[in-house]
Amino acid sequence: MNFDVFKKSIDDMVKKNNDIYTTAFGNQYSLCSKRTYTEDEVKSIIESGSLAAQQKLSRTFFNTNGFYKQIVLYYATLLKYCGILIPNLLDSKASYEDRTVKQSYAAASNFVSLSNLPNFLTVCAIKSLVDGAYYGIIKNADKNGFSVIDLPAEYCASNFCSANGQELIEFNVAYFNNFNNNEELKKRILSGFPKEISSYYDKYYKGKVKTSWMLIPEDIGVCFTFVNNGHPFFLSTIPTILQYDDTIEVEMSRALDEIRKIIVQKIPHNSEGTFLLEPDEVTELHRGAVGMMSKNKNTSILTTYADVDAIVSKTSNDSVNNNVATMAQNIYNTSGVSSLLFGSTGSTTLDSSVKKDISLMMYLANSFSLFLTNLINSLFSNKKVNYNYKILPVGVWNEEKYIDSYLKMANSGYSFIMPAIASGLSQRDLLNIKDLENKGLKLLEKLIPLSTSYTQSGTTGAPTKEQEEKAETTIETEISRSN
């Protein structure tokens, strides 16, 4: 056989194989090939990148990576953001029976209910965790609620605090230059901002001020900076996420290699060693075999004139599973959150982990409380009363314990409001429900509660425990007594 003909035959078979497999299967999905950032780029941004670069990296992973988004949303939604409005009398002669105090409290309580604070604060928490801080401007605030315009984090900074501890915003009005190619749009956007902002930008645009950075007035600025000095808090988890993707990629390739089959077609020859098929016929034979097996993505076709042996490495499933599980665990370890929260296999340390996480988020919740206290006082305080708004450390994970604890305290004479707030009711809703039940439906007269140690005098002792709640020694004692 002519060597050139033989070589051309081999080239044709390879090309035919590649063409058919590309058409039949397309390119295999690769986690690594879909990356926006390389591992070196991520490391460089985390260690020495600008704040804007770090925020962009964090947003990219929040929008594209399940692990990163899951961790951020867990922390952002950990609290229910339910709070209690506490009035403080300023005049020693004033009382809660005063008409002025009553009207002020009713208006403030109504404001809290109408403002839909849990949703607003959840959004602020998400942005604070992703960008490292939330920046906004109050556009409107009245007795019926308030509205806030979000500011782009990459054009904001917070280096100062007011006398009462509220963080102040420095805003780079050069942000509006991004719309210079559409003057009509820029005018519309500027008209939506408070006059202080649009006026300063106009001066900057005309060269009447030297710097594009302006200090937002305290009464309209909204700033919540998280504990990492305004930098995205979970950046350190991104390298471990990339390592997890690498591990998945390797294990997928290894698994495919282990299940892949190679069908070898050896070209027949006679006893004298002469091949019985011409090169063109061999090429057609190969194309036909590939076509017949095109539906089986784990099978490859090899047509050869020579003997071929394949050496396949074997890896145990336990080793594969351990590698993947270890890399997944590293992600949660780096973020500081328990992996049991996302796939519980036990509850030994889960409770303490939730407590730790709530204590972390209370740092942000206390900033929320300060902002809302200042806002409520600016609208409703007077010479006789001002207010303190306090967000409670209550979330879905621990609300049952808190409600039970608050109920026990209420039975000892403490607040009746706290259990209702922990269960999700506002102070206004609680009063409305009780008025409806007692004055409207007169349920207090129609529904008489069962006798308990709290409603029936003379009945003492703790309520009887269910059998599964009793200790083993208690059960043994009861059995011995009954015998």
N, C-alpha and C positions, 0 to 999 in steps of 0.2 A: 504494500500500500504506500502511495506517495505521502511523505511526511506533511507536506503542505495541506493536502486534502484531509489527512488525519487531524491536524491542528484546527483546521477550519471546522471540522465536524464537532470537535470538543467545544470550541467557542460558540458555535450555534446552539449546542445543548445547554450550555450555561446561560446564554442570553434567553433562550426559550424558557428555561426554568425560572429565571428572575422575572421575566415579563408576566408569566402566568401567576406566580405567587404574589406579585405586586397588585395585579388585577383582582385576584381572588381574596386576598387578605388585607391589602393596604399596609400601612406602617403600623407596627405595634405601638400602643400608647406608652409613653415613657414619662415618669414623674420628673426625672432630671432634665429632659429636653424641654419641658414646659416652664422651666424656672425663669423668673424675671431677673433674679439676682443670683450670682455665683456665690459659693461659700466664702471666697476671698473678699468679694465685695461686701457681703454681710458683715464679716469680721471687721473690715476696715471702717464701715459706717458706725458700728456699735462702739468701737474703741476710740475713733477720732473724727467721726463724721459730724457735720453741722447738725443743729437741732432740726432744721427743715428736712435734711436727708433722713434723719432718724424717724421723723414723723411720717414721711412718705413711705419708708420701709415698713413701719408698723401698720399703716393703712393698707398697704398692698397685701400683707399677710392676713390681716383681719378680713379682707374681702375675698381672699382666695384659699385660705388654709383652714380646714375644719378644726384642727387642734387649737390654733391661736384664737379663732373666734369663740370656740367653746369655753376656753379659759376666761376670756374677757367677759363674755355674757354671764358666766357663772358669778363672777365677782360683782358685776354691775347690777345684777338682779338678786343678789344675796339678801339685801334688805328690802322690806316692803315700803320703806320711806313713809311710815306712818308717824305722825308727831302730835304732841300735845301743846295746846295754846294756853299759856299760863299768864293771867293778868296780875299785875303788881300795882297795888294802891300806893300812890305817891303822897297823898294828903292824909294825915293822921285822923282827920275828921270825916274822911270819905268812907263809904261802905259799899258793899256790893248791891245794896238796895237802892243806891242813888240812881236816878234816872239816867244821868249822863254816863255813868259807868256801865249800866245795863245796855244802853244803846250802843256804846262803843264796843263792848264785848260781843254783842249780837252781830254787829257789822263785821268785826274782825273774824269771828267764827264763820260767818257766811263767806267771807273772802277766801279763807282757807279751803272751804268745801268747793267753791266754784273754780279755783285755780288748777285743779287736777294735778296736784303736786307730784304724786307717785310717777306719772308718765313723764313729766318734765324732768324730774330729778334722775330718772333712769337713763334718759337720753344724755343728760349732763355727765352721768357716771361713765357711760360707754365712751363718750368723747374724751373724758379725762383719762381713762385707762389707755385708749388708743393713741392719743396725741400727747399725753402727759399733763394736759390742762384743758379746761373748757373756758372759752372766752365768748362773751356776748354783751349786747347792749339792750337795756330796757327801752322799748319803743313807747309803750303805753302802760300805765299803771293807775287803776282807779279802784273803787270799792267793789267792782264786779270781777276783778282779776287783773292779770298783767300779761303782756306779750314781750317776747325777747327775740332779737335778731342775732343769729349766730355769726361770729367773726371767724375768719380763716386763721387757724392757729399759727401758720407760718408767717403771718404778718403781725403777730402779737407777742408781747412779753409782759412779765410781771416782776418788778424789782422793788416795789414799794408797797407799804400797807398804810391804811388810814389809822386814825387814832383809836378807833374801836376794833382794830384787827382785821378789817376787810381788805382783801388784796386789790390793788389798783392795776388798771390795764394801761399799757403803752401800746398804741395802735399806729401802724405804719400806713398812712393814707395813700401811699404810692400804690396800694392795692387797686385803687380805682383807675390807675393808668392802664390796667389790663383791658379796659374797655374803650381805649382811645380810638379804636378803629370803628366804633359804633357809638357816636355821640348821643343818639336818641336813647339807646339802652343805658348808657352811663348816667344820663340825666334821670332816668326812671329809677335806677338803683340808688343814686344819691338822694332822691326825694323820699325814699323809704327810710333813710337814716335820720336821727335827730339833727336839729339845726347846728348843734355844736360841731358835729362831724363834717357835714357838708360845707359849713362856713370855713373851717380850718383847711379843708382840701382846696377850696377856692383860693385861699390866700397862698397855699403852697404851690398850686398850679400856676399862679400869676407871679411867683417869685417873691412874695411879700414876707415869707418866713423861710428860714434857712434849712430847717430839718423837716423831714416828712413824718417824724414820730411825734405824736401828740398824747398827752396824758388824759385819759377818759375821766370825766367827772365822776366822783364817788357815787353820786345818787343814781347814775344810770349804768354804771359798769357792773358786769357779772363775771366773776373770775373764780374758778375752782382749780387749784393746782394740787396734783397728787404728790405723794411722798418722795418721788424721785427727782426733785428740783425741776419739775416741769418737763422732764424727759419721759418718753413712753416707758411704762413700768415693766412690761413683759418682753422687752427686746432680747434679754438673755436667753429666752426659750427658743428663739429662731434658729440658732445653729444646731440645737438638738433636734428640732423639727426637720431640718435638712438632712441630718444624719439618719433620722428615721426613714425619710424618703429613700435615701441611698440603700438602707438595709432592705426595704421592701423591694426595691429594684433588683438587688442582687438575689434575693430569695425567689422572686418571680422568675428570673432567668434560670436559676438553678432548678426550680421545680419544672420548668418547661424542658430543660435539658434532660431531666430524669424520665419524663414521660414521652419524650420525642422518639419516634420510630424512624428508622432509615430502611427503606426498601431498596435493595441492590439488584439491578438487572445486569447480569453478566452476558456479554455478547457471545453466542455459541460459536464453536469452531469445530472442524473435523479432526480426525485422528492425526492429520499431518500438521495441525496448528493453523490452518487457514480459516479466517473468519467467514462465516456463512452469510453475513449481511453487509451491504455497502454502507458507507458513511451516511448518505442521505436517508437510507432506511433506518439506521440507528437513531438519527436525529428525530425522525418521525415517531419511532417507537418510544423514545423518551418523552416527546411532547404528549403522546397519547396517555402514557402512564401518569404524568403530572396532571393532565386534565381529569383523569378518572379519580384521582385522590385529592382534587382541589378543595373538596368540602371538609377534609380532615386536616385542620391546621397544625396538628402535632405530628404529621407524617411528611418525611422528605423522600424524594426520589433520587437515586444515584444510578446512572447508567455508565458502565465502565468496561473497558477492555481488559482491565487488570483485576486481580484479587484485592479486596479491600477489607480491612478489619477496623472496627470502631471500639475505642476504649471509653467507657462511661463511668464517671465518678458517682458514688452513692453517698447521700447525706441523710441522716435520720430525720424524721418529722419533728422529733423532740428538739433537736438542735435548731431547726428552722424556727419553730415556735418560740423557743427561748430567746433567740436573737431579736425577733420582732417585739416580743413582750418587754425585753430589757430596754430597747430603744424607746418604746412608748412610755415606759416608767420613767426614763430619764427626762422626758419632756415635762411630766408633772413634777418631778423632783426639782427641776430647774425653776419652774414657775412658783414653787412653794405651796402647791395645792395637792390635796390627797387624791390619788387615782381612784380610790374607793367611791368618790362622789360621782364618777362617771361610769363605773362598772363595779358596783359594790359586791365584794366577796366576803365581807365581814364587817363588824361594827365596833371592833375593839378600840380603834383610835379615831373613828369617824367623828364622834361628838367633840373631842378636843380639837380636831382639825377645823370643824365648822366654827367653833368659838374663836380660834385664832384668826380665821378669815374674816369673821364679823368684826373683830377688834381692829383689823386692818382697814376695813371699809368705813368704820366709824370715824376715822380720820377725815375722810371726805364728807361723811354725813354731818360732822360738826361744822364744817365749812358751809354746808347747805343751811344748817340751823342758824348760823350767824347771819347769813345773807337774808333769810326769811324774817328773822327777828328785826333786822334793820328796815326791811321793806314794810313790814306790818306796822312798825312804830311810825314810819314816815307818813302812813296813811290814817292811822287810827288812834295814836296816843294823844293824850291831852294833859292838862294840869293835874288831873286826878288819877290817871291810870296809864301805864305803859305795858308792854308785853314781852314775853320771852317764848320763843317757839323752839321746842326741843324734839328732835327726831329720836325715836326709841330704837334700841339695838334689837329689833324684832324682824325676823325673816321667815320665809316658808319653812326653813329647816328647824327652827326653834320656837315657832309661834305657840305650839301646843304647851310647851313648858312655861313660857312667859304668861300665857293666859291663865294657866292653872296657878302660877305663883301670884299673879295680880288678884285673882279671885280669893285666894287664901288671905292676902293682905286686906282686901275689901271686907272680908268677914271679921277682921280684927279692927276695923274702923278706918282703914286707909282708903285711897281713892277708888270711887266707883267708876270713874271715867277711864282709867287705864286699861281694864280688861276689854272694854268696848273698842278702844283705839287699837289695841294689839290684834283684835279680831278683824279690823279693817273699817270700822265705823268712824266717821268724824264726830266731833263734839256736837255740831249742829244736827247731824243725823241721829245721834243718840237722844238728844232732847226731843226731836220730832217723833221718834219711835215711841218714847215713853209717854208723851202727850197723847199720841194716837191710842196707845194701849189703855192708858188710865182714864183720860178725859173723853176720848172719842168712842172707843169700843167698850170702855169700862170693863176690861178684862180682869182687873184686880178684884172686882166683885164676882165675876163669873168663873174665873179659874183660881181655885184655891190650891196652893202648892202642897205637896205631900209633906208629912212630918219628917224632919231631919234634925240632926243635932243643932242646926242653925235656926230652924223655924219653930221648933217645939221645945219650950222650956221644960226642964226636968229630965230631958233625954240627953244622956252624956255618952262620951266615948267616941272613938273614931268609927267611920263607916266600915262594915264588914268587907273584907277583901275577897276577891274572886279566888277560886281554888288554885288557878295557875299563878296567882300573885303571891301565894303563901310560901314561906320558907319550908324546906324539908323537915326541919326540927318541929315546926308548928304542926305540920300534917301528922307527924309521928305522935306528937302529944295528943292531938285530937282523937287519933285512932285508939291509943291506949286508954283514954278516958271513956270512950264509947264501949270498950270491952269491959 
